[in-house]
């Protein structure tokens, strides 16, 4: 057995999707936690000053990273997360 040269024996890598932060910016509200309400008149979208809480992130502005499950790290595929092979 030898130390995995891919992960240097750690067994994990920092998640590339969230850069180890465990969360990503909500794509719907772009991190604001709220969305603007729009009214459509004859096909034109006019911005109203009304806002509502974003239903995708429930107002948090961020979502748990699905790539790492919120851990911030992912297991090395070469050694299966053991650090050795």
Secondary structure, 3 states (H helix, E strand, C coil): CCECCCCCCCCEEECCCCCCCCEEECCCCCCCCEEEEEEEECCEEEEEEEEEECCCCCCCCEEECCCCCCCCEEECCCCCCCCEC
